[in-house]
């Protein structure tokens, strides 16, 4: 089983495309994914899947989310190992002084 992070774009921002995390979790479980966890109201979902083709998984998730929640879903998928590598190799001072520096990461 491969571990993934799905980053959903454009949900729960400014009162638009409101999706409750329990409903999102049920949706991912309905696709047969295991170990599904969500992070706050962010639309970030951690899960495991037997398939390893990110493009096909992304399309499958986008199609189901668009239909289930009635919005145009856009998802960025990464392997959990990719996300861990990004965090481990962040610049040493990344995020240490949020009052002076704003740190954003875009995938």
C-alpha positions in Angstrom: 0.0 0.0 0.0 1.3 3.4 -0.9 0.7 6.4 1.4 -0.6 9.6 -0.1 -1.4 13.2 0.8 -4.3 14.8 -1.2 -4.3 18.6 -1.1 -7.8 19.8 -2.1 -7.8 23.2 -3.7 -10.6 25.8 -3.2 -12.6 24.3 -0.4 -13.7 25.9 2.9 -12.3 29.3 1.8 -14.3 32.4 2.2 -17.5 30.5 2.7 -17.3 28.7 -0.6 -17.3 25.0 -1.4 -17.9 24.1 2.2 -17.1 20.5 2.9 -17.2 19.0 6.3 -14.2 16.8 7.1 -16.3 13.7 8.2 -18.1 13.8 4.9 -14.8 14.1 3.0 -13.4 11.1 5.0 -16.4 9.0 4.1 -16.0 9.9 0.5 -12.4 8.8 0.4 -13.3 5.6 2.3 -16.0 5.0 -0.3 -13.3 4.9 -3.0 -11.7 2.0 -1.1 -8.8 3.9 0.5 -7.5 2.8 3.9 -6.3 4.8 6.9 -8.1 7.9 5.8 -7.4 11.0 8.0 -8.2 14.6 7.4 -6.4 17.6 8.9 -8.6 20.4 10.4 -10.9 22.1 7.8 -8.0 22.4 5.4 -9.0 19.8 2.8 -5.8 17.9 3.3 -6.4 14.1 3.3 -3.9 11.4 4.3 -4.7 7.9 3.0 -3.3 4.6 1.7 -4.1 3.0 -1.6 -3.0 -0.2 -3.4 -2.6 1.6 -6.7 0.4 3.7 -7.4 -0.5 5.8 -10.4 -0.9 9.3 -9.1 -2.5 10.7 -12.2 -5.2 8.0 -12.2 -5.9 8.4 -8.5 -6.1 12.2 -8.8 -8.6 11.9 -11.7 -10.7 9.4 -9.8 -10.7 11.6 -6.6 -11.5 14.8 -8.6 -14.4 13.1 -10.4 -16.0 11.7 -7.2 -15.5 14.9 -5.2 -17.0 17.0 -8.0 -20.0 14.8 -8.2 -20.5 14.3 -4.5 -20.0 17.9 -3.4 -21.2 19.7 -6.5 -18.1 21.8 -7.2 -15.2 21.7 -9.7 -12.7 19.7 -7.7 -8.9 20.2 -8.1 -6.5 18.0 -6.2 -2.7 17.9 -5.8 -1.5 14.5 -4.9 1.9 13.6 -3.4 3.3 10.5 -1.9 3.8 10.8 1.9 7.5 10.2 1.4 7.6 13.2 -1.0 6.0 15.4 1.6 8.4 14.2 4.3 11.4 14.9 2.1 10.2 18.4 1.4 9.9 19.1 5.2 13.2 17.5 6.0 15.0 19.6 3.3 13.4 23.0 4.1 15.8 25.8 4.7 17.0 25.9 8.3 15.3 29.1 9.2 12.0 28.3 7.4 9.1 29.3 9.5 11.1 30.4 12.6 10.0 34.1 12.5 6.5 34.4 11.2 6.2 38.0 12.4 9.0 39.0 10.0 8.7 36.5 7.2 5.8 34.8 5.6 6.6 31.3 4.5 4.3 29.7 1.8 4.7 26.5 0.0 2.9 25.8 -3.3 2.7 22.5 -5.1 
